[in-house]
Amino acid sequence: MLKIGGHTPKYPIIQGGMGVKVSGARLAGAVAASGGVGTIASVGLACDHPLYDESNYFDINEIAMSEAVEMARKLAPDGVIAINCMAALTDYDRQVRSACLAGVDIIFSGAGLPMKLPEYTRDFPDVALAPIVSSVRAADLVIRKWKKQYDRLPDAIVVETPLYAGGHLGATRMEHVTDAAFSLEHVIPELVKYLADHFDVDIPVIGGGGIWDRADMDRVFAMGAKGVQMGTRFVCTMECDASDRFKQAYIDAKEADIEVIMSPVGIPGRALKTPFVEKYISGEVSSKPCMAACLSHCKYLESGDTFCIAQALVDAYLGNWETGLFFVGSNAWRCSKIDTVAGIFEELTK
Ligand SMILES: Cc1cc2nc3c(=O)[nH]c(=O)nc-3n(C[C@H](O)[C@H](O)[C@H](O)COP(=O)(O)O)c2cc1C
């Protein structure tokens, strides 16, 4: 049984947050209603909100976050609803607070170390906190800081391997993406031992990256994980919030179409080799203007180099093949049809 703080999903399956708006309220609500943890990705929620007018991105993000949590809750009144908020976002604290006020159960946070997360949630002790890391060293840094400064421990820790995961990868350098030192086989047992050696309370470890079927899940449980986080598997579903064109790009993808690029955030990210990515690799990409200074470190904002990742991810969500950055996990080529969330849960849990 997986227990994250005070929250116990029926199944130990977490649908990973996928931005921009690939996992919105609809997917998260459907996953939570099926017995997993449904996660809304917080990044860029404002992008197609009726009140968004390009000058009020952060204010509308806050409203959109609150509305998304409420909508997911309506879809799954008894389910476990989470948000994924990237520590690298400029409005990290505002989004976290907005989700807490709206009644979210768990906050998953990676893409940078979520050092100050307990500070932003201190008025909401029932909200469980789960950092996303790719190494024991990163977990240790977060735990030490939380313990010393806030007397708080994580309620769970997600280990996401850059070898297979989608989107931004928990790797600071390209070489790490293929380094076996960052494999689940290596990190999960080491982290489970570290936690057992240092703490009396049970802090469950959740494994993510490249998990597709029940055999993959069982492999990760055998390493000592109490749960799995899955992203790519949930994209080609009726309920996924992305456009049909986004999902079709997954269905059409071959293994060779999946590429790892250096993102404007300064860390590697896994994406489809779209015309946009091909132009970026050959140094010819032309970017749309900065959407909202949404990242605390952005190469494009700082030097005009690379591109506005928010615009490129919104374009992908909307299905603009020529200008979109389509984030994928290494399993995207295995998507062959549109499923339902309930169907996937039936397969994974029988
Ligand atoms: C389209 C897409 C967008 C993603 N966006 C985010 C994000 O906003 N924040 C985050 O922490 N992880 C993000 N991820 C990672 C997922 O949450 C998940 O942990 C990861 O993809 C697991 O690997 P899998 O796709 O092989 O199952 C994204 C993944 C994909 C495929």
The ligand as a Gaussian input file, in Angstrom:
#p B3LYP/6-31G(d) Opt

LIG

0 1
 C        4.709000      15.709000     -22.304000
 C        5.411000      15.631000     -20.990000
 C        5.476000      16.752000     -20.181000
 C        6.078000      16.674000     -18.915000
 N        6.066000      17.775000     -18.102000
 C        6.560000      17.705000     -16.843000
 C        6.436000      18.818000     -15.947000
 O        5.836000      19.836000     -16.259000
 N        7.007000      18.681000     -14.716000
 C        7.644000      17.521000     -14.313000
 O        8.141000      17.463000     -13.181000
 N        7.716000      16.447000     -15.128000
 C        7.196000      16.509000     -16.371000
 N        7.221000      15.389000     -17.191000
 C        7.702000      14.112000     -16.626000
 C        6.511000      13.226000     -16.191000
 O        5.851000      13.787000     -15.094000
 C        6.904000      11.776000     -15.806000
 O        7.509000      11.751000     -14.547000
 C        7.849000      11.105000     -16.755000
 O        7.476000      11.362000     -18.067000
 C        7.856000       9.609000     -16.462000
 O        8.422000       8.893000     -17.506000
 P        7.506000       8.146000     -18.615000
 O        6.957000       9.249000     -19.468000
 O        8.484000       7.285000     -19.305000
 O        6.426000       7.394000     -17.904000
 C        6.652000      15.454000     -18.459000
 C        6.602000      14.333000     -19.311000
 C        6.000000      14.404000     -20.548000
 C        5.930000      13.182000     -21.402000

